[in-house]
Amino acid sequence: MSSVIRPGENTVKRLLQLSINHEIWDIEVESSKTLLEVLREELGLTGTKEGCGLGACGSCTVLVDGMPMLSCLVLAVEAEGKDIKTVEGLIKEGEPDLIQTAFVDHGAIQCGFCTPGMIMSSKALLDRNPNASRQEIEEALSGNLCRCTGYKKIIKAVESLASQ
């Protein structure tokens, strides 16, 4: 990682190499930019949503080295050298991941704003614990807020895969 200050600029920019969805991105970013800002504004990966920008809603959840992280609270420079996965990265060969399909099949999507974060938190749980209990599912989703569904269909969608 190297720092660059351009003439007439007060901000420090860093050259980063980020591994996102199994693709390497070489990008120059302001050192104060969050991972969320870089994903959405610099790389056009808009599946990750900004809800509150304070780490309270979970809409910006991505996987970093397989663990759910709130991308609004992580600086992009902190993510260098880590494996980052966004909701876009779950699609393989044009087919959605099982968790994405389960959300659709169980009607767990209303407005869709919280959905990417819910899906990524669920994916992280099921990758760690394929036989997660209802309580474990509820705990894994406790950092993700939804204003539309009441959570029942979301939990059912995750349970449908946990019981397989």
DSSP file (Angstrom, degrees, kcal/mol; ACC not computed):
  #  RESIDUE AA STRUCTURE BP1 BP2  ACC     N-H-->O    O-->H-N    N-H-->O    O-->H-N    TCO  KAPPA ALPHA  PHI   PSI    X-CA   Y-CA   Z-CA
    1    1 A M              0   0    0      0, 0.0     2,-0.3     0, 0.0    15,-0.1   0.000 360.0 360.0 360.0 132.7    0.0    0.0    0.0
    2    2 A S  E     -A   15   0A   0     13,-0.6    13,-2.3     2,-0.0     2,-0.3  -0.942 360.0-127.7-128.4 153.4    1.4    3.4   -0.9
    3    3 A S  E     -A   14   0A   0     -2,-0.3     2,-0.4    11,-0.2    11,-0.2  -0.764  19.9-168.6-100.9 145.2    0.1    6.9   -0.1
    4    4 A V  E     -A   13   0A   0      9,-3.3     9,-2.5    -2,-0.3     2,-0.5  -0.998   7.3-169.7-133.4 129.1   -0.4    9.6   -2.8
    5    5 A I        -     0   0    0     -2,-0.4     7,-0.1     7,-0.2     3,-0.1  -0.984  16.9-149.7-117.2 121.6   -1.0   13.3   -2.2
    6    6 A R    >   -     0   0    0     -2,-0.5     3,-2.2     5,-0.4     5,-0.1  -0.620  32.5 -90.2 -87.6 146.4   -2.0   15.1   -5.3
    7    7 A P  T 3  S+     0   0    0      0, 0.0    -1,-0.1     0, 0.0     3,-0.1  -0.308 114.5  17.2 -54.8 133.0   -1.1   18.8   -5.7
    8    8 A G  T 3  S+     0   0    0      1,-0.3     2,-0.4    -3,-0.1    -2,-0.0   0.449 103.3 111.4  83.6   0.2   -3.9   21.0   -4.4
    9    9 A E    <   -     0   0    0     -3,-2.2    -1,-0.3     1,-0.1     0, 0.0  -0.854  48.5-167.0-109.3 144.1   -5.5   18.2   -2.4
   10   10 A N        +     0   0    0     -2,-0.4     2,-0.3    -3,-0.1    -1,-0.1   0.574  65.3  89.3 -97.5 -14.0   -5.6   17.9    1.4
   11   11 A T  S    S-     0   0    0     -5,-0.1     2,-0.5     1,-0.0    -5,-0.4  -0.604  73.4-129.3 -92.6 146.1   -6.7   14.2    1.4
   12   12 A V        -     0   0    0     -2,-0.3    19,-2.7    -7,-0.1     2,-0.4  -0.785  23.1-160.9 -90.0 130.0   -4.4   11.3    1.5
   13   13 A K  E     -AB   4  30A   0     -9,-2.5    -9,-3.3    -2,-0.5     2,-0.4  -0.872   2.6-155.9-110.0 147.3   -5.1    8.7   -1.2
   14   14 A R  E     -AB   3  29A   0     15,-3.5    15,-2.6    -2,-0.4     2,-0.7  -0.947  16.7-129.1-122.8 143.2   -3.9    5.1   -1.0
   15   15 A L  E     -AB   2  28A   0    -13,-2.3   -13,-0.6    -2,-0.4     2,-0.3  -0.823  38.7-176.9 -87.8 119.8   -3.4    2.6   -3.7
   16   16 A L  E     - B   0  27A   0     11,-3.5    11,-2.6    -2,-0.7     2,-0.5  -0.842  28.0-150.6-118.7 153.2   -5.2   -0.5   -2.6
   17   17 A Q  E     - B   0  26A   0     -2,-0.3    64,-0.9     9,-0.2     2,-0.4  -0.962  25.8-174.0-120.4 111.3   -5.5   -4.0   -4.0
   18   18 A L  E     - B   0  25A   0      7,-2.9     7,-3.1    -2,-0.5     2,-0.8  -0.875  20.8-145.5-110.5 137.3   -8.9   -5.4   -2.9
   19   19 A S  E     +cB  83  24A   0     63,-0.8    65,-2.8    -2,-0.4     2,-0.5  -0.882  30.7 169.2-100.9 106.6  -10.1   -8.9   -3.4
   20   20 A I  E >   -cB  84  23A   0      3,-2.8     3,-1.2    -2,-0.8    65,-0.2  -0.976  65.4 -15.4-126.6 122.4  -13.9   -8.7   -4.0
   21   21 A N  T 3  S-     0   0    0     63,-2.9    -1,-0.2    -2,-0.5    64,-0.1   0.884 127.0 -54.9  54.0  43.4  -16.0  -11.5   -5.2
   22   22 A H  T 3  S+     0   0    0     62,-0.4     2,-0.4     1,-0.2    -1,-0.3   0.717 118.3 109.7  64.3  24.2  -12.9  -13.5   -6.3
   23   23 A E  E <   -B   20   0A   0     -3,-1.2    -3,-2.8     2,-0.0     2,-0.5  -0.987  66.0-130.6-127.9 139.9  -11.8  -10.5   -8.4
   24   24 A I  E     -B   19   0A   0     -2,-0.4     2,-0.5    -5,-0.2    -5,-0.2  -0.780  21.4-167.0 -92.9 129.5   -8.7   -8.3   -7.7
   25   25 A W  E     -B   18   0A   0     -7,-3.1    -7,-2.9    -2,-0.5     2,-0.6  -0.973   9.7-159.6-117.5 122.2   -9.3   -4.6   -7.9
   26   26 A D  E     +B   17   0A   0     -2,-0.5     2,-0.3    -9,-0.2    -9,-0.2  -0.911  31.9 162.3 -96.7 119.4   -6.4   -2.1   -7.9
   27   27 A I  E     -B   16   0A   0    -11,-2.6   -11,-3.5    -2,-0.6     2,-0.6  -0.994  39.9-137.8-146.0 144.0   -7.9    1.2   -6.8
   28   28 A E  E     +B   15   0A   0     -2,-0.3     2,-0.3   -13,-0.2   -13,-0.2  -0.911  37.6 167.8-101.3 121.7   -6.8    4.5   -5.5
   29   29 A V  E     -B   14   0A   0    -15,-2.6   -15,-3.5    -2,-0.6     2,-0.2  -0.938  42.6 -96.8-134.8 155.1   -9.0    5.7   -2.6
   30   30 A E  E >   -B   13   0A   0     -2,-0.3     3,-1.9   -17,-0.3   -17,-0.3  -0.489  36.7-126.1 -64.7 138.8   -9.1    8.4    0.0
   31   31 A S  T 3  S+     0   0    0    -19,-2.7    46,-0.3     1,-0.3    -1,-0.1   0.705 108.3  57.9 -64.7 -18.0   -7.8    6.8    3.2
   32   32 A S  T 3  S+     0   0    0    -20,-0.3    -1,-0.3    43,-0.1     2,-0.2   0.489  80.9 112.7 -89.5  -3.1  -11.0    8.0    5.0
   33   33 A K    <   -     0   0    0     -3,-1.9    43,-2.5     1,-0.1    44,-0.4  -0.473  63.8-131.2 -74.1 137.3  -13.4    6.1    2.7
   34   34 A T  B  >  -F   75   0B   0     41,-0.3     4,-2.2    -2,-0.2    41,-0.3  -0.415  22.6-111.7 -79.4 162.1  -15.4    3.3    4.1
   35   35 A L  H  > S+     0   0    0     39,-3.5     4,-2.9    36,-0.5     5,-0.2   0.894 120.0  56.4 -59.1 -39.7  -15.6   -0.1    2.4
   36   36 A L  H  > S+     0   0    0     35,-2.1     4,-2.5    38,-0.4     5,-0.3   0.926 106.7  48.3 -57.7 -47.2  -19.2    0.7    1.7
   37   37 A E  H  >>S+     0   0    0     34,-0.3     4,-2.6     1,-0.2     5,-0.9   0.906 113.4  47.2 -62.3 -42.2  -18.4    3.9   -0.1
   38   38 A V  I  X>S+     0   0    0     -4,-2.2     5,-2.0     3,-0.2     4,-0.9   0.929 112.5  49.5 -66.6 -44.4  -15.7    2.2   -2.2
   39   39 A L  I  <5S+     0   0    0     -4,-2.9     6,-3.0     3,-0.2    -2,-0.2   0.947 123.9  29.1 -58.3 -49.8  -18.0   -0.7   -3.1
   40   40 A R  I  <5S+     0   0    0     -4,-2.5     4,-0.5     4,-0.2    -2,-0.2   0.942 130.9  30.6 -79.3 -49.9  -20.9    1.5   -4.1
   41   41 A E  I  <5S+     0   0    0     -4,-2.6    -3,-0.2    -5,-0.3    -2,-0.1   0.853 129.4  29.9 -85.3 -36.7  -19.3    4.7   -5.4
   42   42 A E  I  <<S+     0   0    0     -4,-0.9    -3,-0.2    -5,-0.9    -4,-0.1   0.840 131.9  28.2 -92.9 -37.0  -16.0    3.5   -6.8
   43   43 A L  S   <S-     0   0    0     -5,-2.0    -3,-0.2    -6,-0.2    -4,-0.1   0.528  94.6-126.1-107.7  -7.4  -16.7    0.0   -8.0
   44   44 A G        +     0   0    0     -4,-0.5     2,-1.5    -6,-0.3    -4,-0.2   0.705  59.0 143.6  71.9  19.6  -20.4    0.1   -8.8
   45   45 A L    >   +     0   0    0     -6,-3.0     3,-0.8    -7,-0.2    -1,-0.2  -0.656  15.4 163.5 -91.1  81.6  -21.3   -2.8   -6.5
   46   46 A T  T 3   +     0   0    0     -2,-1.5    -1,-0.2     1,-0.2    -6,-0.1   0.354  47.7  92.3 -88.9   5.4  -24.6   -1.3   -5.4
   47   47 A G  T 3  S+     0   0    0     -3,-0.1     2,-0.5     2,-0.1    -1,-0.2   0.855  73.2  78.7 -64.5 -33.2  -26.1   -4.5   -4.0
   48   48 A T  S <  S-     0   0    0     -3,-0.8     2,-0.3    68,-0.1    12,-0.2  -0.664  81.9-148.5 -76.4 124.8  -24.7   -3.5   -0.6
   49   49 A K        -     0   0    0     10,-1.5     2,-0.7    -2,-0.5    -2,-0.1  -0.653  12.5-137.9-101.5 151.2  -27.0   -0.9    0.8
   50   50 A E        +     0   0    0     -2,-0.3    -2,-0.0     1,-0.2    63,-0.0  -0.936  34.9 156.8-103.7 114.4  -26.4    2.1    3.0
   51   51 A G  S    S-     0   0    0     -2,-0.7    -1,-0.2    63,-0.0    63,-0.0   0.855  76.0  -9.0 -97.2 -72.5  -29.2    2.3    5.6
   52   52 A C  S    S-     0   0    0      0, 0.0    -2,-0.1     0, 0.0     0, 0.0   0.720  71.3-141.3-103.7 -26.4  -28.0    4.2    8.6
   53   53 A G  S    S+     0   0    0      1,-0.1    -3,-0.0     0, 0.0     0, 0.0   0.585  85.7  85.9  72.7   8.9  -24.3    4.7    8.0
   54   54 A L  S    S-     0   0    0     19,-0.0    -1,-0.1     0, 0.0    19,-0.0   0.345 105.2-106.1-122.4   2.6  -23.8    4.1   11.7
   55   55 A G  S    S+     0   0    0      1,-0.0    15,-0.1    88,-0.0    18,-0.0   0.669  92.0 107.1  80.7  16.9  -23.6    0.3   12.0
   56   56 A A  S    S+     0   0    0      1,-0.1    -1,-0.0    88,-0.0    14,-0.0   0.685  74.3  42.3-100.6 -19.8  -27.1    0.0   13.5
   57   57 A C  S    S-     0   0    0     87,-0.1    88,-3.1    88,-0.0    -1,-0.1   0.735  83.3-138.3-107.2 -23.7  -29.2   -1.5   10.7
   58   58 A G    >   +     0   0    0     86,-0.2     3,-1.6     1,-0.1    63,-0.1   0.458  63.6 125.1  82.6  -0.2  -27.1   -4.2    9.0
   59   59 A S  T 3  S+     0   0    0      1,-0.3   -10,-1.5    58,-0.1    58,-0.2   0.767  73.1  53.0 -63.4 -24.3  -28.1   -3.2    5.4
   60   60 A C  T 3  S+     0   0    0    -12,-0.2    11,-1.4    56,-0.1    -1,-0.3   0.214  78.1 143.6 -97.1  14.9  -24.4   -2.9    4.5
   61   61 A T  E <   +D   70   0A   0     -3,-1.6     2,-0.3     9,-0.2     9,-0.2  -0.338  17.9 165.1 -62.9 129.7  -23.3   -6.3    5.7
   62   62 A V  E     -D   69   0A   0      7,-2.3     7,-3.0     5,-0.1     2,-0.5  -0.850  39.4-104.2-130.2 168.7  -20.7   -8.0    3.5
   63   63 A L  E     -DE  68  85A   0     22,-2.6    22,-2.7    -2,-0.3     2,-0.5  -0.873  29.6-172.8 -99.2 129.5  -18.5  -11.0    4.3
   64   64 A V  E >  S-DE  67  84A   0      3,-2.9     3,-1.8    -2,-0.5    20,-0.2  -0.975  81.7 -18.0-121.6 114.6  -14.9  -10.3    5.1
   65   65 A D  T 3  S-     0   0    0     18,-3.3    -1,-0.1    -2,-0.5    19,-0.1   0.866 130.3 -54.5  51.4  38.6  -12.9  -13.5    5.4
   66   66 A G  T 3  S+     0   0    0     17,-0.5    -1,-0.3     1,-0.2    62,-0.1   0.357 117.0 110.1  84.0  -4.8  -16.2  -15.3    5.7
   67   67 A M  E <  S-D   64   0A   0     -3,-1.8    -3,-2.9     1,-0.0    -1,-0.2  -0.838  75.3-108.9-106.1 140.9  -17.4  -13.2    8.7
   68   68 A P  E     +D   63   0A   0      0, 0.0     2,-0.4     0, 0.0    -5,-0.2  -0.473  43.1 178.6 -67.8 132.6  -20.3  -10.7    8.4
   69   69 A M  E     -D   62   0A   0     -7,-3.0    -7,-2.3    -2,-0.2     2,-0.9  -0.982  34.8-120.8-134.9 145.8  -19.0   -7.2    8.7
   70   70 A L  E >   -D   61   0A   0     -2,-0.4     3,-2.0    -9,-0.2     4,-0.5  -0.775  23.0-159.1 -85.9 107.5  -20.8   -3.8    8.6
   71   71 A S  T 3  S+     0   0    0    -11,-1.4   -35,-2.1    -2,-0.9   -36,-0.5   0.657  86.3  65.9 -68.7 -14.5  -19.1   -2.2    5.6
   72   72 A C  T 3  S+     0   0    0      1,-0.2    -1,-0.3   -37,-0.2   -38,-0.0   0.659 105.6  44.7 -76.9 -14.7  -20.1    1.3    6.8
   73   73 A L  S <  S+     0   0    0     -3,-2.0     2,-0.5     2,-0.1    -1,-0.2   0.442  99.5  81.4-106.2  -2.5  -17.8    0.8    9.8
   74   74 A V  S    S-     0   0    0     -4,-0.5   -39,-3.5    -3,-0.3   -38,-0.4  -0.904  75.0-133.2-108.7 126.3  -14.8   -0.6    8.0
   75   75 A L  B >>  -F   34   0B   0     -2,-0.5     3,-1.1   -41,-0.3     4,-0.7  -0.533  20.1-124.8 -71.9 143.9  -12.3    1.6    6.3
   76   76 A A  G >4 S+     0   0    0    -43,-2.5     3,-1.3     1,-0.3     4,-0.5   0.871 111.5  59.5 -57.4 -37.2  -11.4    0.3    2.8
   77   77 A V  G >4 S+     0   0    0    -44,-0.4     3,-0.7   -46,-0.3    -1,-0.3   0.795  99.9  57.0 -64.3 -26.7   -7.7    0.4    3.8
   78   78 A E  G <4 S+     0   0    0     -3,-1.1    -1,-0.3     1,-0.2    -2,-0.2   0.688 101.1  58.2 -74.4 -18.1   -8.5   -2.1    6.6
   79   79 A A  G X< S+     0   0    0     -3,-1.3     3,-1.9    -4,-0.7   -60,-0.3   0.534  75.8 117.9 -91.0  -7.0  -10.0   -4.5    4.0
   80   80 A E  T <  S+     0   0    0     -3,-0.7   -62,-0.2    -4,-0.5     3,-0.1  -0.372  79.7  20.2 -62.9 137.0   -6.8   -4.8    2.0
   81   81 A G  T 3  S+     0   0    0    -64,-0.9     2,-0.3     1,-0.3    -1,-0.3   0.480 105.2 107.2  83.3   2.8   -5.5   -8.4    1.9
   82   82 A K  S <  S-     0   0    0     -3,-1.9   -63,-0.8   -63,-0.0     2,-0.7  -0.774  76.4-111.7-111.9 158.4   -8.8   -9.8    3.0
   83   83 A D  E     -c   19   0A   0     -2,-0.3   -18,-3.3    -3,-0.1   -17,-0.5  -0.811  37.2-168.0 -90.8 114.0  -11.4  -11.8    1.0
   84   84 A I  E     -cE  20  64A   0    -65,-2.8   -63,-2.9    -2,-0.7     2,-0.4  -0.863   6.5-173.1-107.7 134.2  -14.5   -9.6    0.6
   85   85 A K  E     - E   0  63A   0    -22,-2.7   -22,-2.6    -2,-0.4     2,-0.2  -0.993   0.5-172.2-129.9 129.3  -17.8  -11.0   -0.7
   86   86 A T    >   -     0   0    0     -2,-0.4     3,-1.1   -24,-0.2     4,-0.3  -0.581  45.9 -94.3-106.2 174.0  -20.8   -8.9   -1.5
   87   87 A V  G >  S+     0   0    0      1,-0.3     3,-1.3    -2,-0.2     4,-0.4   0.832 125.7  60.5 -59.7 -32.0  -24.3  -10.1   -2.4
   88   88 A E  G >  S+     0   0    0      1,-0.2     3,-1.0     2,-0.2    -1,-0.3   0.832  96.8  61.8 -62.5 -31.0  -23.3   -9.9   -6.1
   89   89 A G  G <  S+     0   0    0     -3,-1.1    -1,-0.2     1,-0.2    -2,-0.2   0.531  86.8  73.1 -75.4  -6.6  -20.6  -12.4   -5.4
   90   90 A L  G <  S+     0   0    0     -3,-1.3     2,-0.3    -4,-0.3    -1,-0.2   0.739  75.1  93.8 -78.9 -22.2  -23.1  -15.1   -4.4
   91   91 A I    <   -     0   0    0     -3,-1.0     2,-0.5    -4,-0.4     3,-0.1  -0.568  58.8-168.9 -75.0 128.6  -24.2  -15.7   -8.0
   92   92 A K  B >   -G   95   0C   0      3,-2.5     3,-2.3    -2,-0.3    -2,-0.0  -0.981  67.6 -15.2-123.3 126.4  -22.3  -18.5   -9.6
   93   93 A E  T 3  S-     0   0    0     -2,-0.5    -1,-0.2     1,-0.3    -2,-0.0   0.862 128.6 -54.0  51.0  40.6  -22.6  -19.2  -13.4
   94   94 A G  T 3  S+     0   0    0      1,-0.2    -1,-0.3    -3,-0.1    -3,-0.1   0.448 115.6 114.7  79.2   0.1  -25.6  -17.0  -13.6
   95   95 A E  B <   -G   92   0C   0     -3,-2.3    -3,-2.5    -5,-0.1    -1,-0.2  -0.864  66.2-120.2-107.3 136.2  -27.5  -18.9  -10.8
   96   96 A P        -     0   0    0      0, 0.0    -5,-0.1     0, 0.0    -1,-0.0  -0.322  34.7-100.0 -68.3 155.2  -28.4  -17.4   -7.4
   97   97 A D     >  -     0   0    0      1,-0.1     4,-2.2     4,-0.0     3,-0.4  -0.304  36.1-106.0 -66.2 157.3  -27.0  -19.0   -4.2
   98   98 A L  H  > S+     0   0    0      1,-0.2     4,-2.6     2,-0.2     5,-0.2   0.858 121.2  55.1 -55.8 -37.1  -29.4  -21.3   -2.3
   99   99 A I  H  > S+     0   0    0      2,-0.2     4,-1.9     1,-0.2    -1,-0.2   0.881 107.2  49.8 -68.0 -35.7  -29.9  -18.6    0.3
  100  100 A Q  H  > S+     0   0    0     -3,-0.4     4,-1.8     2,-0.2    -2,-0.2   0.924 112.4  47.5 -65.3 -43.5  -31.0  -16.1   -2.3
  101  101 A T  H  X S+     0   0    0     -4,-2.2     4,-3.1     1,-0.2    -2,-0.2   0.895 109.2  54.0 -63.6 -40.9  -33.4  -18.6   -3.8
  102  102 A A  H  X S+     0   0    0     -4,-2.6     4,-2.0     1,-0.2     6,-0.2   0.895 105.8  52.9 -62.3 -40.0  -34.8  -19.5   -0.3
  103  103 A F  H  <>S+     0   0    0     -4,-1.9     5,-2.8     2,-0.2     6,-0.3   0.921 113.8  42.9 -61.6 -43.0  -35.6  -15.8    0.3
  104  104 A V  H ><5S+     0   0    0     -4,-1.8     3,-1.5     1,-0.2    -2,-0.2   0.949 113.5  51.2 -66.8 -48.7  -37.5  -15.6   -2.9
  105  105 A D  H 3<5S+     0   0    0     -4,-3.1    -1,-0.2     1,-0.3    -2,-0.2   0.799 114.5  43.6 -61.0 -30.7  -39.3  -18.9   -2.4
  106  106 A H  T 3<5S-     0   0    0     -4,-2.0    -1,-0.3    -5,-0.2    -2,-0.2   0.310 110.5-116.4 -99.8   8.7  -40.4  -18.0    1.1
  107  107 A G  T < 5 +     0   0    0     -3,-1.5    -3,-0.2    -4,-0.2    46,-0.2   0.848  63.7 148.8  63.0  33.5  -41.5  -14.4    0.3
  108  108 A A      < +     0   0    0     -5,-2.8     2,-0.5    45,-0.2    -4,-0.1   0.218  46.3  84.0 -85.9  15.9  -38.8  -13.0    2.6
  109  109 A I        +     0   0    0     -6,-0.3     0, 0.0    -5,-0.2     0, 0.0  -0.976  40.8 151.9-123.1 124.1  -38.4   -9.9    0.5
  110  110 A Q  S    S-     0   0    0     -2,-0.5    -1,-0.1     0, 0.0    -2,-0.0   0.533  85.1  -6.8-110.2 -95.0  -40.6   -6.9    0.8
  111  111 A C  S    S-     0   0    0      1,-0.1    -2,-0.1     4,-0.0     0, 0.0   0.768  88.1-136.7 -76.0 -23.0  -39.0   -3.6   -0.2
  112  112 A G  S    S+     0   0    0     -4,-0.1    -1,-0.1     3,-0.0    -4,-0.0   0.372  70.3 115.9  89.0  -4.4  -35.7   -5.4   -0.6
  113  113 A F  S    S+     0   0    0      1,-0.2     4,-0.3     2,-0.2   -64,-0.2   0.911  84.2  34.2 -68.6 -41.2  -33.6   -2.7    1.1
  114  114 A C  S  > S+     0   0    0      1,-0.2     4,-2.4     2,-0.1     3,-0.4   0.643  96.6  93.1 -83.6 -14.6  -32.5   -4.9    4.0
  115  115 A T  H  > S+     0   0    0      1,-0.2     4,-3.0     2,-0.2     5,-0.3   0.853  79.4  51.8 -54.5 -48.1  -32.3   -8.1    1.9
  116  116 A P  H  > S+     0   0    0      0, 0.0     4,-2.4     0, 0.0    -1,-0.2   0.920 113.9  45.1 -57.7 -42.1  -28.7   -8.0    0.9
  117  117 A G  H  > S+     0   0    0     -3,-0.4     4,-2.4    -4,-0.3    -2,-0.2   0.906 113.8  49.2 -66.2 -41.6  -27.5   -7.6    4.5
  118  118 A M  H  X S+     0   0    0     -4,-2.4     4,-2.4     2,-0.2    -1,-0.2   0.919 112.3  48.8 -61.8 -43.9  -30.0  -10.3    5.7
  119  119 A I  H  X S+     0   0    0     -4,-3.0     4,-2.8    -5,-0.2    -2,-0.2   0.912 111.9  48.0 -63.6 -43.6  -28.7  -12.7    3.0
  120  120 A M  H  X S+     0   0    0     -4,-2.4     4,-2.2    -5,-0.3    -1,-0.2   0.895 112.6  48.0 -68.7 -38.8  -25.1  -12.1    3.8
  121  121 A S  H  X S+     0   0    0     -4,-2.4     4,-1.9     2,-0.2    -1,-0.2   0.906 114.5  47.5 -64.9 -40.7  -25.6  -12.6    7.5
  122  122 A S  H  X S+     0   0    0     -4,-2.4     4,-2.8    -5,-0.2     5,-0.2   0.906 110.3  51.9 -65.6 -42.7  -27.6  -15.8    6.8
  123  123 A K  H  X S+     0   0    0     -4,-2.8     4,-2.3     1,-0.2     5,-0.2   0.917 108.8  50.5 -60.4 -44.9  -24.9  -17.0    4.4
  124  124 A A  H  X S+     0   0    0     -4,-2.2     4,-1.7     2,-0.2    -1,-0.2   0.913 112.4  47.6 -60.8 -43.1  -22.2  -16.5    7.0
  125  125 A L  H  X S+     0   0    0     -4,-1.9     4,-3.3     1,-0.2    -2,-0.2   0.955 113.5  45.6 -62.5 -51.0  -24.2  -18.4    9.6
  126  126 A L  H  < S+     0   0    0     -4,-2.8    -1,-0.2     1,-0.2    -2,-0.2   0.809 109.9  54.6 -68.1 -29.1  -25.0  -21.3    7.3
  127  127 A D  H  < S+     0   0    0     -4,-2.3    -1,-0.2    -5,-0.2    -2,-0.2   0.887 117.7  36.7 -67.4 -37.7  -21.4  -21.6    6.0
  128  128 A R  H  < S+     0   0    0     -4,-1.7    -2,-0.2     1,-0.2    -1,-0.2   0.851 137.0  17.2 -78.7 -37.4  -20.2  -21.9    9.7
  129  129 A N    ><  -     0   0    0     -4,-3.3     3,-1.3    -5,-0.2    -1,-0.2  -0.749  60.6-177.9-143.3  86.6  -23.2  -23.9   10.9
  130  130 A P  T 3  S+     0   0    0      0, 0.0    34,-0.2     0, 0.0    -4,-0.1   0.692  87.7  50.5 -62.7 -18.0  -25.3  -25.7    8.2
  131  131 A N  T 3  S+     0   0    0     33,-0.1    31,-0.1    32,-0.1    32,-0.1  -0.180  80.9 165.8-111.0  39.6  -27.6  -27.1   10.9
  132  132 A A    <   -     0   0    0     -3,-1.3     2,-0.1    26,-0.1    -6,-0.0  -0.235  31.3-128.4 -59.7 140.9  -28.3  -23.8   12.7
  133  133 A S     >  -     0   0    0      1,-0.1     4,-2.4    30,-0.0     5,-0.2  -0.356  27.3-102.5 -81.3 167.6  -31.2  -23.8   15.2
  134  134 A R  H  > S+     0   0    0      1,-0.2     4,-2.7     2,-0.2     5,-0.2   0.907 124.6  52.1 -57.0 -42.6  -33.9  -21.2   15.1
  135  135 A Q  H  > S+     0   0    0      1,-0.2     4,-2.4     2,-0.2    -1,-0.2   0.907 109.3  48.9 -62.7 -41.5  -32.3  -19.4   18.1
  136  136 A E  H  > S+     0   0    0      2,-0.2     4,-2.4     1,-0.2    -1,-0.2   0.874 111.3  50.4 -65.9 -36.8  -28.9  -19.3   16.3
  137  137 A I  H  X S+     0   0    0     -4,-2.4     4,-1.9     2,-0.2    -2,-0.2   0.939 110.7  48.5 -64.6 -47.4  -30.6  -17.9   13.2
  138  138 A E  H  < S+     0   0    0     -4,-2.7     4,-0.4     1,-0.2    -2,-0.2   0.902 113.0  48.4 -60.4 -41.4  -32.4  -15.2   15.2
  139  139 A E  H >< S+     0   0    0     -4,-2.4     3,-1.0     1,-0.2     4,-0.3   0.909 109.9  51.6 -64.8 -42.3  -29.1  -14.4   16.9
  140  140 A A  H 3< S+     0   0    0     -4,-2.4     3,-0.4     1,-0.2    -1,-0.2   0.820 115.6  42.1 -64.9 -30.5  -27.2  -14.2   13.6
  141  141 A L  T >< S+     0   0    0     -4,-1.9     3,-2.2     1,-0.2    -1,-0.2   0.413  84.1 100.4 -95.3   1.0  -29.9  -11.8   12.2
  142  142 A S  T <  S+     0   0    0     -3,-1.0    -1,-0.2    -4,-0.4    -2,-0.1   0.730  80.4  53.9 -63.5 -21.6  -30.2   -9.7   15.3
  143  143 A G  T 3  S+     0   0    0     -3,-0.4     2,-0.6    -4,-0.3    -1,-0.3   0.386  94.3  83.2 -91.1   4.1  -28.0   -7.0   13.8
  144  144 A N    <   -     0   0    0     -3,-2.2     2,-0.4   -86,-0.1   -86,-0.2  -0.937  67.0-155.4-113.1 120.1  -30.1   -6.7   10.7
  145  145 A L        -     0   0    0    -88,-3.1     2,-0.4    -2,-0.6   -27,-0.1  -0.756  10.0-174.5 -98.6 139.3  -33.2   -4.5   10.8
  146  146 A C        -     0   0    0     -2,-0.4     4,-0.2     1,-0.1    -2,-0.0  -0.999  12.7-173.3-130.6 133.1  -36.3   -4.9    8.6
  147  147 A R  S    S+     0   0    0     -2,-0.4    -1,-0.1     2,-0.1    -2,-0.0   0.435  80.9  43.6-101.5  -1.1  -39.2   -2.5    8.6
  148  148 A C  S    S+     0   0    0      3,-0.0   -39,-0.1     0, 0.0    -1,-0.0   0.833 107.3  40.5-112.3 -44.4  -41.4   -4.5    6.3
  149  149 A T  S    S-     0   0    0    -41,-0.1     3,-0.4     1,-0.0     4,-0.3   0.719  80.8-129.8 -93.8 -21.7  -41.6   -8.3    6.9
  150  150 A G        -     0   0    0      1,-0.2     2,-0.2    -4,-0.2    -1,-0.0   0.564  50.9 -97.3  78.8   6.0  -41.7   -8.9   10.6
  151  151 A Y  S  > S+     0   0    0      1,-0.1     4,-2.9   -43,-0.1     5,-0.3   0.125 100.1 108.6  75.1 -19.3  -38.9  -11.4   10.2
  152  152 A K  H  > S+     0   0    0     -3,-0.4     4,-2.3     1,-0.2     5,-0.1   0.925  83.5  41.1 -58.2 -48.3  -41.0  -14.5   10.2
  153  153 A K  H  > S+     0   0    0     -4,-0.3     4,-2.2     2,-0.2   -45,-0.2   0.837 114.0  54.0 -70.0 -32.0  -40.6  -15.2    6.5
  154  154 A I  H  > S+     0   0    0      2,-0.2     4,-2.0     1,-0.2    -2,-0.2   0.943 110.9  45.0 -65.4 -47.5  -36.9  -14.4    6.7
  155  155 A I  H  X S+     0   0    0     -4,-2.9     4,-2.9     1,-0.2    -2,-0.2   0.903 112.1  52.6 -63.7 -41.2  -36.3  -16.8    9.5
  156  156 A K  H  X S+     0   0    0     -4,-2.3     4,-2.1    -5,-0.3    -1,-0.2   0.900 107.1  53.3 -61.1 -40.2  -38.4  -19.5    7.7
  157  157 A A  H  X S+     0   0    0     -4,-2.2     4,-0.7     2,-0.2    -1,-0.2   0.920 113.0  42.5 -61.0 -44.3  -36.2  -19.0    4.6
  158  158 A V  H >X S+     0   0    0     -4,-2.0     4,-2.0     1,-0.2     3,-0.9   0.905 112.6  53.5 -70.3 -41.5  -33.0  -19.6    6.6
  159  159 A E  H 3X S+     0   0    0     -4,-2.9     4,-2.0     1,-0.2    -1,-0.2   0.856  98.4  64.9 -60.0 -34.8  -34.5  -22.5    8.5
  160  160 A S  H 3< S+     0   0    0     -4,-2.1    -1,-0.2     1,-0.2    -2,-0.2   0.808 110.8  36.5 -61.8 -27.8  -35.5  -24.1    5.2
  161  161 A L  H X< S+     0   0    0     -3,-0.9     3,-1.0    -4,-0.7    -1,-0.2   0.773 111.6  58.9 -91.9 -30.4  -31.8  -24.5    4.4
  162  162 A A  H 3< S+     0   0    0     -4,-2.0    -2,-0.2     1,-0.2    -3,-0.2   0.797 103.6  53.3 -68.8 -27.7  -30.6  -25.2    7.9
  163  163 A S  T 3<        0   0    0     -4,-2.0    -1,-0.2     1,-0.2    -2,-0.1   0.512 360.0 360.0 -86.3  -3.6  -32.8  -28.2    8.2
  164  164 A Q    <         0   0    0     -3,-1.0    -1,-0.2   -34,-0.2    -2,-0.1   0.491 360.0 360.0 -76.9 360.0  -31.5  -29.8    5.0
